[in-house]
Amino acid sequence: MLVKNNLVVKLPRPRVDALVEAGKGGYFDPGHGRLMKEWISVDLDSKSLWQSLAKEAKEYVAKQNHKKLA
């Protein structure tokens, strides 16, 4: 999803941690002061990553949904 010109996607927590540590984005704060550790917010400065992160997030969420249905 897009939030204030940032791409926000859900990824596994270790992946989000690694991206944040590498300076590629930040933990998503939906506005109530609680950072969501499985969601990363990536700004326009890292827009070159958007497509690959969106694909990665789609695959991750599809696996999570598949597990719930099994």
KAJO-V364515 format. One record per residue. N is the residue number from 1. RES is the residue in three letters. PHI is phi in radians with two decimals (* if undefined). BURIAL is # if it has 24 or more other C-alpha atoms within 12 Angstrom, else .. D_LAST is the distance of its C-alpha to the last C-alpha in whole Angstrom. Layout:
n = <N:N>
res = <RES:RES>
phi = <PHI:PHI>
burial = <BURIAL:BURIAL>
d_last = <D_LAST:D_LAST>
This chain:
n = <1:2:3:4:5:6:7:8:9:10:11:12:13:14:15:16:17:18:19:20:21:22:23:24:25:26:27:28:29:30:31:32:33:34:35:36:37:38:39:40:41:42:43:44:45:46:47:48:49:50:51:52:53:54:55:56:57:58:59:60:61:62:63:64:65:66:67:68:69:70>
res = <MET:LEU:VAL:LYS:ASN:ASN:LEU:VAL:VAL:LYS:LEU:PRO:ARG:PRO:ARG:VAL:ASP:ALA:LEU:VAL:GLU:ALA:GLY:LYS:GLY:GLY:TYR:PHE:ASP:PRO:GLY:HIS:GLY:ARG:LEU:MET:LYS:GLU:TRP:ILE:SER:VAL:ASP:LEU:ASP:SER:LYS:SER:LEU:TRP:GLN:SER:LEU:ALA:LYS:GLU:ALA:LYS:GLU:TYR:VAL:ALA:LYS:GLN:ASN:HIS:LYS:LYS:LEU:ALA>
phi = <*:-1.79:-2.33:0.89:1.13:-1.98:-1.46:-2.12:-2.36:-1.72:-2.44:-1.04:-0.94:-1.06:-1.20:-1.08:-0.98:-1.12:-1.15:-1.13:-1.09:-1.44:1.35:-1.53:3.11:-2.37:-1.11:-1.34:-1.98:-1.26:2.01:-1.96:1.42:-1.91:-1.23:-1.69:-1.30:-1.82:-2.20:-2.03:-1.93:-2.06:-1.47:-1.09:-1.10:-1.95:-1.03:-1.10:-1.54:-0.94:-1.09:-1.18:-1.20:-1.11:-1.13:-1.06:-1.15:-1.04:-1.14:-1.12:-1.17:-1.08:-1.13:-1.11:-1.18:-1.10:-1.08:-1.16:-1.41:-1.36>
burial = <.:.:.:.:.:#:#:#:#:#:#:#:.:.:#:#:#:.:#:#:.:.:.:#:#:#:#:#:.:.:.:.:.:.:.:.:#:#:#:#:#:#:#:.:.:.:.:.:#:#:.:.:#:#:.:.:#:.:.:.:.:.:.:.:.:.:.:.:.:.>
d_last = <27:30:32:36:36:33:30:27:24:21:20:20:22:24:24:26:28:29:30:32:34:35:36:34:33:32:30:29:31:30:33:33:34:31:30:26:25:22:24:27:30:32:35:38:39:36:35:35:32:30:29:27:26:24:23:21:20:18:17:16:14:12:11:10:9:6:5:6:4:0>
